Every structure is written in C-alpha cells, then in structure tokens.
Amino acid sequence: MDPLLAFAITLALITMVSLWYRISPFFTLIGGAVLFGLLAGMTPDATMLGIIAGIGKVFSAFGIIILCGAVIAKLLQEQHQIEEIVTDIRRYVKNPPVIAGVSGYLLSVPITCCITAYIMLNPILDSLEKDRTRRNVLLYLAAVGGIISYALIYPTPVVIPLYEAFSRGMSPFFFDAVSIPLSLLLLGGILLYFRFVHPASFTTERDDAYTASPPGQEVNAPARQQGIHWRAWAPFIAILIAIPVAFLILHLSQVSMINFIMLVGAVTAIALAPSAARAPGLSQGAKHAGLIIFDICGAGALGFVIVKSGFAQIALGQLTLLIPIILVPFILAALIETAQGSRVVTAVITAEVLAGSAVVGAIHPLPLILLIGAGSCVVSYVTDPFFWLVQRTTGDDIKTVVKNYSLPIALAGAGIFVVAVALEYLVFR
C-alpha cells in the first residue's frame, strides 16, 4: 500500500481508538506501529524489530530526564513546597491571573511535564480565588502558560527530539535566545486575550488578596510577612548552577549536559527532603515517570517503523509537490497532534519522519523546530488528554473549554508559525 495512504489510515484509527476507548497511549501507538508496518508492506519481523528499536532509542533519550523531573515534582509536592514557590512569586506579582500563567510557564520546564505542573498548581490556585469563574481563569492560564514554555524552550521533552534531529550544530543557547523571548511574548499575548475575554478576573482591587500558604501557616497571611523559601527553589538553582559546570568544567555534549543537570536537580531534591517525604516522593515520582516515559516510547516505536518503511522519501516527496515545503513540517505535526493528542509524541514522531528528508536541508534548523512546535499547538481538542483534565478540574462544558484552552493554544501556535516563517524568509535566507 502507498505509505501516505497507510499513514492516513493509521492516524484515523489511532484517533478513533483514542476517542472511544481512552486506553493508554502506549498501547494505541504500538498498535498503530504494527498496523502501519503491515499496511506499508513490511514483514511482521521487521515491524517488531522496528518497534523494539524505536522504544529503546526514545527510552535512552528521555528516561533519566523525565524520571528526575518527576521525582523533583513529587518531592516538592510531598513537602508542600510548590505552595511556597507560588507564595514567593506572589510577593512580586500581585495579579492572580499573571501568577497562574507565570507559575505554569516556569514549572513546566524543570518538571519536564506541563500536565504534572498543572496538577501540582491546581489546589494552590484554588486557594487564590474563591469565585468559581475567577478560579477557572487561573486554571486555564496555568495550563496554557505551561504548554507555551513546554512547546518552545530547550530542554523540554518536546524540544529535545527536535533539537537532536535538526540542530546541525546550532547552539542550544542560540535557540533559547530566540525561543524564550518568543514564549514570553506569547504568554503576554495570552494574558491580554484573557483580559479581553474575562476582564473581571483582572481587576486590581484585590492586590492584598490572599496567597497560598504551606500547612501550619495562616491561609490568609500576606506574602510579605514570609521570607524566600530557598529550600523549595534549591533543585532549580542547582540545575542552573550545573549548566556552566557541565559546559566549562566537564566539557559535556548537549545530550550529556541535559541528563547531568537533571540528575543534579534530582539529587539536590532527594538530599534536602526529610526521610518522611523522601520514600513516598521517590515512589510516586517513579510511578508517574513510568506512565510518561512509556507513552513517549510508544511514539518512538511508531515513528521508527514509519521511517523504516520509506515513508519520508515517498510521502514527503508527494507532499512537497502539492504544498510549499515550509508548510510540510507544520502540517505534518498538526496531523499527528490531532490524531493522538500528545505534544511530546508529536515531536518524537515528526522528528523521526522528517530526519534525513529534503525538508531538513531546505529549512534552517531554528524555524524548522518552531514550525513543528507550532503544528503541535494548533489542534488541542478531544484527543488531547490535557483537554479532558482541564475540563474535569474546571467543571466547564466543552464549548467553554474550547474557548479558554483550545483557542488560546491555537492562537499561540499561529503566532509561532508566523515567527518561524518570518525568520526563515527574512533572516536565514
């Protein structure tokens, strides 16, 4: 069968299974890999070997990073230190919607999972606003803010596979010098969007409003009466300090560096945690990391089988005859995101499919990575597990979730796309 037709059938079935059965993405993606391999004419043995190789490749790339991020998150949660971090932010940022957006934005990167950051922030943001509508605005902003940084900033599980596949010697510092200002600009735009749609939630009459407080402290204690919670920030400070150590002293490569700094952060969190929090934090962190890692490994299996089938050479060659080549990575990522809903899975599969194709040589690495990030954001709907988590935690109907979650993310994706195209044609040509 034509690889492009096999790919379309596989994406359609993955979408239907995801919607109807809501089973683990790992099994859905493995099933998709088997189906695609057989439809594309691969032997059963070649298909299974491709699945095994794809799983191993992705696990080696993400295992340490995600485990360390999950352990840091759960240890902080066990000690109620996420509340302390939000309290510290509250000292300098008085507007609850801004606090929500910034907290989601900041936590998603070191925790390596925007959904985990959202779950951790949920009870804290509940304490900032008692009005249901205002509270839900905070939850939406935390979700969208987390996705923006997660889809754009190196090193997150979305950007790492794209950077490793397409960087061609480009420094990660150069990439972040563009992506971080862009992500902050998008976050500001999202805050303006919510200010326009929900003006009552941005009133400043409650600047002395209450802040989330750790257990044992008065819930309504003003943030200014507390000092900086350095223990809560210690894992993140250790990660930042480890970056120059990795480059200047140890002379590590980018791949080694990201694993090294995450290990430093996790060891710091473990060392500072009291024994009562250490064991449950490690156990829960390992369990949570396993769920994330295996879903991503399923994506690696599907992506590797697609590559081994010759899809990139045949199907992408057909696509470039129909549409401008700069649209190919954007549309491919959007299709994969629509089919299965995970941005990390989208990044892994898109990187596998495009690696070695003519698209990589035709587009500068930085705009190419941004185009795929943009495509992963334009459709955040029923196949997106984060969509349903936000719907459950806010209690809003589907239409409201689309307006406050799907639409802002799509606007961010459109903004990333415009910047990527402008960089490609105005800067790198």
Secondary structure by P-SEA (a helix, b strand, c coil): ccaaaaaaaaaaaaaaaaacccccaaaaaaaaaaaaaaaacccaaaaaaaaaaaaaaaaaacaaaaaaaaaaaaaaaaaaaaaaaaaaaaaccccaaaaaaaaaaaaaaccccaaaaaaaaaaaaaaacccaaaaaaaaaaaaaaaaaaaacccccccaaaaaaaccccccaaaaaacaaaaaaaaaaaaaaaaaaacccccccccccccccccccccccccccccccccccaaaaaaaaaacccccccccccaaaaaaaaaaaaaaaaaaaccccaaaaaaaaaaaaaaaaaaaaaaaaaaaaaaaaacccccaaaaaaacccccaaaaaaaaaaaaacccaaaaaaaaaaaacccaaaaaccaaaaaaaaaaaaccccccccaaaaaaaaaacccaaaaaaccaaaaaaaaaaaaaaaaaaaccccc
